[in-house]
């Protein structure tokens, strides 16, 4: 084993570079392997990297568009539901199409509407009881007046 090989082992070349494309650009590549490529191989390497970057970008764009479309559809459904409730259709309930944060929010709005309806029914019941008690007081007052007139 020579001293030179030992030096290479202790100080490996992590990146190498060389002028390419008519001395207009540098090819920076990992390891020393790519520094020994001829011009045709360099073009092939660059083409492969560009194809990989373009395909990866296309996949990322399609995937993000799909996710954004699903999320915006859920938000639009919930917005339409809230508009219906705001316009007085309190009997309507949100039916989620997905299991995400928007669906969770819609379920909580449904729970809130149920509690509001329950409170409104109880409030009406108390109003009926209070109205009934007022009627009873009026009736008792009339009876006492009438009975007072006839008892004289």
Buried (B, 14 or more C-beta within 10 A) or exposed (E): EEEEEEEEEEEEEEEBEBEBEEEEEEBEBEEEEBBEBEEEEBEEBBEEEEEEEEEEEEEEEEEEEEEEEBBEEBEEBBEEBBEBBEEEEEEBEBEBEEEEEBBEBBBEBBEEBEEEEEEEEEEEEEEEEEEEEEEEEEEEEEEEEEEEEEEE
